[in-house]
Amino acid sequence: MPRRPYLFASLLLTAAACNHEPATSGAAEHTTTNSPSSTTASAPTPEPAPAPAPPPHFLIVENAQHPSARSPDGCVTLELDRQWHSLSYRVGPSPSCPHFEQNVALLHEMVMAFDAYGDLPSVTSFGVSRDYRSFFERLAIAAASAPSWNVHRGKPTTGNDNDFVVALAHDPSTFFPEMVSVLRGTHLRPELRSVEKVLVGPPASTSFADKLAAAGVGANAKVPFDCQLAFHLVPE
């Protein structure tokens, strides 16, 4: 059965491109008489023209295997891989582009657009790469006080860095509530099952040293503060 085309963004573009016909008022009436007590009738106040439609929040770029949703400013891209049943989030190259947690509402709309046309139930993973700053802040702060992490050596007391991060940051409400919000209404829940390429260092190595200092993390403490991050999606 042929896949229905995405209409969501097309409708938004159409709305943005259409010229609204301004409202017109009837002809003004002006009546005079010779009577000194007569008054001049006022013309009806013209109704203001409708405001132009806002620009679309995102566009759907069609591709048989890799359709994507993209914000017009290039800051947010969500790509669907139909072969590998995955979603991948990418942030734009501009320093002014907001981080993942600041794009939650937009990403939720993108996810729901894919869901509306039947693509989402088969998706099993959602990759956010290294852009989830709030997650990394929470991870670093939690690791600094975790008995299973040695802050002097910058290593877990047993096992490897990847397994430590998964074990420590498994709770969605504590470590990745924004990811839960992105998937709201999809009947999918995110689980952290694996990470890769964990970076470890003192607060000065991070982009949120002030947050770590405020949380009481010592300047010489070596903590995990970054990794390749992807969530496994589980049907609810």
Buried (B, 14 or more C-beta within 10 A) or exposed (E): EEEEEBEBBBEBBEBEEEEEEEEEEEEEEEEEEEEEEEEEEEEEEEEEEEEEBEEBBBBBBEEEEBBBBBBEEEBBBBBBBBEEBBBBBBBBEEEEBBBBBBBBEBBBBBBBBBBEBEBBEEBBBBBBBBBBBBBBBBBBBBBBEBEEBBBEEBBBEEEEBBBBBBEBBEEBEEBBBBBBBBBEEBEBBBEBEBBEEBBBBBBEEBEBBEBBEEBEBBEEBBBBBBBBBBBBBEEE
